[in-house]
Every structure is written in structure tokens, then in C-alpha cells.
Amino acid sequence: MVIALIRAARRAARFPRAGAPGAHYPRDVAWREEAQFQAISEVELLRMSQMNAYIALRGSDNIFESSDVRRPRSSS
């Protein structure tokens, strides 16, 4: 999907930017202080104010995907 969007943007003579911000980090690494959130929001506001469009694709793992699959009994 992302590749198709990038190609479509280029055909329209636009400059696409793709990112994958969904990386998972341990809590102690991902935690930020208020000043960091303020700095990040200022940078993001400037970046987005220069855009013609913004498309966000989001999703999550389905932790119940295999919940109805019967598990074989162990032969102990």
C-alpha cells in the first residue's frame, strides 16, 4: 500500500515521504519528558504545514488471530 501511494504521488509530481514510526521500544527507552514532546511537536507542526496532504496508515497485531485454533495435547 505504501509503495503504491509513493508511486502515485510521484506520478502527480509530488514529493512523498514515508516513515514507519510504529517501532516498539521498551518503556524505559520510549519514555520522554514534557520538553521532548514540546520539541517534537514543534518540528512536526512545521513539517506538516509544508505538506499538501497527509495519509496515515495504522494497524496493530491481532492478538486473537489464532485464539480459536485447537492446540494439540501434549503426549507426556
Secondary structure, DSSP 8 states (H G I E B T S, - for coil): -HHHHHHHHHHTT-------TT----HHHH---HHHHHHHHHHHHHHHHT-S----------TTTTTTS-------
